Amino acid sequence: MNFKNNDKRTVFAGLVKEHQVALRSFVRRLGVRSDAVDDLAQETFLLAYHELDRFHEGEDFGKWLRGIARNLVKNEMRKLARRCRITDEELTQHLIMKSDEKMSENTYDNEDISALQECMNQLTDRSKGLVSGKYKEGSSALLLAEKFEMTATAVRLALMRVRRQLKGCIEKRVAHVGS
């Protein structure tokens, strides 16, 4: 669309009024937390304003906005994935405590590592493959989903269950060795 600056603002203000409720609803349906919906919608409108010259008259403006919002949500997911480097907070907290104890005692044994190895050996081949793919190879849930013919959500749930299973197994083995 070709506009003069004042025309652009006027036309865009009308488009924002027309599409703001639907866009916020769409963003929320993408799984965005309710307290972040307004921010993401505002970011979508801001980006749309700057890219308005790329919008072609006659196209569906709402669809164009939803595409921008979808891409912004995908970017948020990528940011989140980069920030999330801890596999299981409780397990990590346990291992840090054990590490602190060992450092204060100046002893470094392989209790936790051998317990983890024993517990890993008890997993099914599929669970071992998921754990190896995620934590050894660094594959995303989407890649693992393709490889194991699952959905990304099913992969995340399976990994959560495996982490929980490993945590319980490690705790039992370490407690058993310590008694």
Residue pairs with C-beta under 8 A, 6 or more apart in sequence:
1 8
1 11
1 52
1 53
1 55
1 56
1 57
2 53
3 11
3 52
8 49
8 52
12 48
12 49
12 52
15 61
16 45
18 61
19 61
19 62
19 65
20 41
20 45
22 62
23 41
23 44
23 45
23 62
23 65
23 66
23 69
24 37
24 38
24 41
26 66
26 69
27 37
27 40
27 41
27 44
27 69
27 73
28 34
28 37
30 69
30 70
30 73
31 73
32 40
32 73
32 76
40 69
40 72
40 73
40 76
41 69
43 72
44 65
44 68
44 69
44 72
45 65
47 68
47 72
48 55
48 64
48 65
48 68
51 68
55 61
55 64
81 140
86 92
87 134
87 135
87 163
88 163
88 164
88 167
90 167
91 163
91 166
91 167
91 170
94 167
94 170
94 171
95 112
98 111
98 112
98 174
102 108
102 109
111 174
111 177
111 178
112 170
112 174
115 169
115 170
115 173
115 174
115 177
116 166
116 170
118 169
118 173
119 165
119 166
119 169
119 170
119 173
120 128
120 131
120 166
122 169
123 131
123 162
123 165
123 166
126 148
126 158
127 158
127 162
127 165
129 147
129 148
130 144
130 148
130 155
130 158
130 159
130 162
131 159
131 162
133 139
133 143
133 144
133 147
134 141
134 144
134 159
139 147
140 152
141 152
141 153
141 155
141 156
141 159
142 152
144 150
144 152
144 155
145 151
145 152
145 154
145 155
148 155
150 158
